Amino acid sequence: MAKVGSDSEALFTQHNYDEGESTMEDYFTYPLVVQALVSSSMLNLNITYDISELTEFQVTALVHQLEHVMDILCTETTKPLADLSFASPWDVEQALALNDIPEVTDATFHDLVSNQAQLNPDAVAIEAWDGSMTYQELDLSSGYLASHLLSRFGIQLD
């Protein structure tokens, strides 16, 4: 039996068992108990948790993490731990789903600013310690800069 974490609010136990043996679900008073039930042909994890302390999502994440770590530790036996990725496919999928990723666009920065200037001309585009600039002002200034670069130095878009 091992306590997990510095605050000792989790308990990890490992038992050898025969199939059908009781797992003592109601015995523990820890908010999280992970029992590894080992037989000759399989490993079962029995997770007991306090729903007032942990959400189903957190426990699901833990299960996916444990499954992934056990899988890579059993299959990638020759690689150093530092070379292994402990982010499971489920972790990556959840990270992508929870973080709204903007669409990739071929538009230039100038085009994006011009579009915002049309949609929200008076919205603040840049704010700094010495002042601010709206999208309309930024669009006009960038147009002046582009004209200057073109006329003075011959710089053009590709």
C-alpha positions in Angstrom: 0.0 0.0 0.0 1.3 3.5 -0.8 0.1 7.0 -0.2 0.2 9.1 -3.4 1.0 12.8 -3.2 2.3 15.1 -0.4 -1.1 15.6 1.2 -1.8 11.9 1.4 -5.3 12.2 0.1 -5.0 9.3 -2.3 -4.3 5.7 -1.6 -2.8 3.1 -4.1 -3.2 -0.5 -3.2 -2.1 -3.6 -5.1 -3.6 -7.1 -4.4 -3.2 -10.5 -5.9 -6.7 -11.9 -6.2 -8.8 -14.7 -7.6 -11.5 -13.5 -9.9 -14.8 -12.7 -8.1 -13.1 -11.8 -4.9 -14.4 -8.7 -3.0 -12.6 -5.4 -3.5 -13.7 -3.7 -0.3 -15.2 -0.7 -2.1 -16.9 0.7 1.0 -14.0 0.2 3.4 -11.8 3.2 2.5 -12.2 6.7 3.8 -9.8 8.4 1.3 -11.2 10.6 -1.4 -9.5 8.5 -4.0 -8.5 4.8 -3.8 -7.0 3.0 -6.8 -6.8 -0.8 -6.3 -4.6 -2.8 -8.7 -6.1 -6.3 -8.8 -3.5 -8.6 -10.3 -4.2 -12.1 -11.6 -2.1 -14.4 -13.7 -3.9 -13.2 -16.9 -4.9 -9.6 -16.3 -4.8 -6.5 -14.3 -8.0 -4.9 -13.1 -8.1 -1.4 -11.7 -10.8 -0.7 -9.2 -11.2 3.0 -8.5 -13.3 4.3 -5.6 -13.7 8.0 -5.2 -15.7 10.5 -3.2 -18.0 12.4 -5.6 -17.9 15.5 -3.3 -14.1 15.7 -3.9 -13.6 14.5 -7.5 -15.6 14.9 -10.6 -16.3 12.0 -13.0 -14.2 13.9 -15.6 -11.2 14.0 -13.3 -11.5 10.2 -12.6 -12.0 9.5 -16.3 -8.8 11.5 -17.0 -6.9 9.5 -14.4 -8.1 6.2 -15.8 -7.0 7.2 -19.3 -3.6 8.4 -18.0 -3.0 5.2 -16.0 -4.0 3.0 -19.0 -1.6 5.0 -21.3 1.3 5.0 -18.9 1.0 1.3 -18.2 0.8 0.6 -21.9 3.9 2.6 -22.8 5.9 1.2 -19.9 5.0 -2.3 -21.0 5.7 -1.7 -24.8 8.5 0.8 -24.8 10.9 -1.1 -22.5 14.2 0.0 -24.1 13.5 3.8 -24.1 14.6 6.1 -21.3 11.6 7.6 -19.4 12.6 11.0 -20.6 12.0 10.0 -24.2 8.4 8.8 -23.5 5.3 10.9 -24.0 2.9 10.5 -21.0 0.2 12.5 -22.7 -2.3 10.0 -23.8 -4.3 10.3 -27.1 -7.3 11.0 -24.9 -5.4 13.8 -23.1 -4.5 15.4 -26.5 -8.1 15.0 -27.7 -9.5 16.7 -24.6 -6.9 19.5 -24.8 -7.9 20.2 -28.4 -11.6 20.1 -27.6 -11.3 22.4 -24.6 -9.1 25.0 -26.3 -10.8 26.7 -29.2 -8.3 26.6 -32.0 -8.8 29.3 -34.6 -9.0 28.3 -38.3 -5.9 28.6 -40.3 -6.1 31.3 -42.9 -4.0 32.4 -45.8 -4.8 36.1 -45.2 -2.0 38.5 -44.4 -1.9 40.4 -41.2 -2.8 43.6 -43.1 -5.9 41.8 -44.5 -7.0 40.7 -41.1 -6.6 44.3 -39.7 -8.5 45.7 -42.7 -11.3 43.2 -42.1 -11.6 44.2 -38.4 -11.5 47.9 -39.5 -14.5 47.3 -41.6 -16.4 45.3 -39.0 -15.4 47.2 -35.8 -13.7 50.5 -36.9 -13.9 52.1 -33.4 -12.8 49.0 -31.4 -9.4 49.3 -29.7 -6.8 47.4 -31.7 -3.7 48.4 -29.8 -3.4 49.7 -26.3 -0.1 50.7 -24.7 1.2 52.8 -21.9 1.4 55.9 -24.2 -1.9 55.6 -26.0 -4.3 53.4 -28.0 -5.3 53.0 -31.6 -8.6 51.8 -33.1 -8.7 49.3 -35.9 -9.6 52.1 -38.3 -6.6 54.2 -37.2 -4.3 51.1 -37.4 -5.6 50.3 -40.9 -5.0 53.9 -42.1 -1.5 53.9 -40.5 -0.5 50.6 -42.0 -1.7 51.8 -45.4 0.5 54.9 -45.0 3.4 52.7 -44.0 2.8 50.4 -47.0 2.7 53.3 -49.4 5.9 54.7 -47.9 7.7 51.4 -48.2 6.5 51.0 -51.8 7.4 54.5 -53.0 10.7 54.9 -51.1 12.2 51.4 -51.1 10.2 49.5 -53.8 9.0 46.9 -51.2 6.0 44.9 -52.5 3.9 41.9 -51.5 5.1 38.5 -52.8 
